Amino acid sequence: MERMIRKAVVQDVSQMQELINGYADSGMMLPRSLGELYDNIRDFTICVNRDQLLGCCALHVCWTDLAEIASFAVRQDLHRQGIGSQLLNASVGGAQELGITTVFTLTRIPDYFRKYGFFEVDKSTLPQKVWSGCIKCPKFPDCDEIAMVKRL
Ligand SMILES: CC(C)(COP(=O)(O)OP(=O)(O)OC[C@H]1O[C@@H](n2cnc3c(N)ncnc32)[C@H](O)[C@@H]1OP(=O)(O)O)[C@@H](O)C(=O)NCCC(=O)NCCS
């Protein structure tokens, strides 16, 4: 299948929401409203086959030296074909270009991120600002995500 990694454009947003919220419905990630996706469209790298979305990953800058990897998802029928790794590498590369020295993620699949040089940290070591979105999480305050960072 032909596939291309590129930055998202507004025309991709409805497919991005469908992919992300499909996983959110089964408790695997946070849901995203259309408003949030349009607000943060510049954060997203996506993988497409022509106009068809295969996967997405966001890099959200939080602070002078910190950015978050979020809304990372690949279509269920296309798992384990390297799409996730391409998206993650592109997003981490984007962080490097911005001069970011640390990326972090909150995840339930630490083994995946360990393969890419992320390691577990205590959540309390991340700045307060990171937690502003948690209030919208259906699991709040019983968070079951693991905080992981990668130094660039
Ligand atoms: C996580 C996700 C984006 C990975 O995408 P993917 O395209 O399947 O990943 P890749 O094909 O690039 O996998 C790369 C490697 O990670 C491994 N891997 C894939 N999913 C894994 C998982 N859940 N746990 C541990 N390792 C995993 C693969 O076996 C592969 O290893 P290999 O190269 O040694 O064979 C995808 O599984 C997904 O959409 N999951 C549901 C949403 C989710 O949980 N997102 C993460 C939120 S933090």
The ligand as an SDF file (V2000), in Angstrom:
LIG
                    3D

 48 50  0  0  0  0  0  0  0  0999 V2000
    0.6770    2.1460   19.5030 C   0  0  0  0  0  0  0  0  0  0  0  0
    0.4200    2.1210   18.0040 C   0  0  0  0  0  0  0  0  0  0  0  0
    0.2160    3.5440   17.4960 C   0  0  0  0  0  0  0  0  0  0  0  0
    1.6620    1.4720   17.3240 C   0  0  0  0  0  0  0  0  0  0  0  0
    1.4870    1.5400   15.9260 O   0  0  0  0  0  0  0  0  0  0  0  0
    2.0390    0.3980   14.9500 P   0  0  0  0  0  0  0  0  0  0  0  0
    1.9940    0.9340   13.5640 O   0  0  0  0  0  0  0  0  0  0  0  0
    1.2970   -0.8590   15.2180 O   0  0  0  0  0  0  0  0  0  0  0  0
    3.5390    0.2490   15.4620 O   0  0  0  0  0  0  0  0  0  0  0  0
    4.7780   -0.3160   14.6600 P   0  0  0  0  0  0  0  0  0  0  0  0
    4.3230   -1.2420   13.5740 O   0  0  0  0  0  0  0  0  0  0  0  0
    5.6310    0.8200   14.2450 O   0  0  0  0  0  0  0  0  0  0  0  0
    5.5030   -1.1500   15.7960 O   0  0  0  0  0  0  0  0  0  0  0  0
    6.8750   -1.0410   15.9900 C   0  0  0  0  0  0  0  0  0  0  0  0
    7.3110   -2.0510   17.0180 C   0  0  0  0  0  0  0  0  0  0  0  0
    6.5640   -1.9980   18.2260 O   0  0  0  0  0  0  0  0  0  0  0  0
    5.9480   -3.2640   18.5130 C   0  0  0  0  0  0  0  0  0  0  0  0
    4.6210   -2.9930   19.0630 N   0  0  0  0  0  0  0  0  0  0  0  0
    3.5120   -2.6180   18.3870 C   0  0  0  0  0  0  0  0  0  0  0  0
    2.4820   -2.4230   19.2420 N   0  0  0  0  0  0  0  0  0  0  0  0
    2.9680   -2.6790   20.4880 C   0  0  0  0  0  0  0  0  0  0  0  0
    2.3790   -2.6590   21.7830 C   0  0  0  0  0  0  0  0  0  0  0  0
    1.0840   -2.3620   21.9820 N   0  0  0  0  0  0  0  0  0  0  0  0
    3.1760   -2.9400   22.8510 N   0  0  0  0  0  0  0  0  0  0  0  0
    4.4820   -3.2640   22.6750 C   0  0  0  0  0  0  0  0  0  0  0  0
    5.1020   -3.2920   21.4510 N   0  0  0  0  0  0  0  0  0  0  0  0
    4.3310   -3.0340   20.3750 C   0  0  0  0  0  0  0  0  0  0  0  0
    5.8940   -3.9600   17.1750 C   0  0  0  0  0  0  0  0  0  0  0  0
    5.9010   -5.3590   17.3530 O   0  0  0  0  0  0  0  0  0  0  0  0
    7.1410   -3.4520   16.5070 C   0  0  0  0  0  0  0  0  0  0  0  0
    8.2840   -4.1220   16.9740 O   0  0  0  0  0  0  0  0  0  0  0  0
    9.2750   -4.8660   15.9670 P   0  0  0  0  0  0  0  0  0  0  0  0
    9.7600   -3.7770   15.0290 O   0  0  0  0  0  0  0  0  0  0  0  0
   10.3250   -5.3950   16.8790 O   0  0  0  0  0  0  0  0  0  0  0  0
    8.4160   -5.8880   15.2990 O   0  0  0  0  0  0  0  0  0  0  0  0
   -0.8050    1.2460   17.6530 C   0  0  0  0  0  0  0  0  0  0  0  0
   -0.6430   -0.0330   18.2420 O   0  0  0  0  0  0  0  0  0  0  0  0
   -2.1350    1.8370   18.0940 C   0  0  0  0  0  0  0  0  0  0  0  0
   -2.7710    2.5920   17.3680 O   0  0  0  0  0  0  0  0  0  0  0  0
   -2.6110    1.4420   19.3120 N   0  0  0  0  0  0  0  0  0  0  0  0
   -3.8960    1.8890   19.8230 C   0  0  0  0  0  0  0  0  0  0  0  0
   -3.8450    3.3160   20.3380 C   0  0  0  0  0  0  0  0  0  0  0  0
   -2.8010    3.4800   21.4130 C   0  0  0  0  0  0  0  0  0  0  0  0
   -2.7110    2.7020   22.3580 O   0  0  0  0  0  0  0  0  0  0  0  0
   -1.9880    4.5410   21.2520 N   0  0  0  0  0  0  0  0  0  0  0  0
   -0.8970    4.8690   22.1490 C   0  0  0  0  0  0  0  0  0  0  0  0
   -1.3630    5.9050   23.1020 C   0  0  0  0  0  0  0  0  0  0  0  0
    0.0260    6.4300   24.0950 S   0  0  0  0  0  0  0  0  0  0  0  0
  1  2  1  0
  2  3  1  0
  2  4  1  0
  2 36  1  0
  4  5  1  0
  5  6  1  0
  6  7  2  0
  6  8  1  0
  6  9  1  0
  9 10  1  0
 10 11  2  0
 10 12  1  0
 10 13  1  0
 13 14  1  0
 14 15  1  0
 15 16  1  0
 15 30  1  0
 16 17  1  0
 17 18  1  0
 17 28  1  0
 18 19  1  0
 18 27  1  0
 19 20  2  0
 20 21  1  0
 21 22  1  0
 21 27  2  0
 22 23  1  0
 22 24  2  0
 24 25  1  0
 25 26  2  0
 26 27  1  0
 28 29  1  0
 28 30  1  0
 30 31  1  0
 31 32  1  0
 32 33  2  0
 32 34  1  0
 32 35  1  0
 36 37  1  0
 36 38  1  0
 38 39  2  0
 38 40  1  0
 40 41  1  0
 41 42  1  0
 42 43  1  0
 43 44  2  0
 43 45  1  0
 45 46  1  0
 46 47  1  0
 47 48  1  0
M  END
$$$$
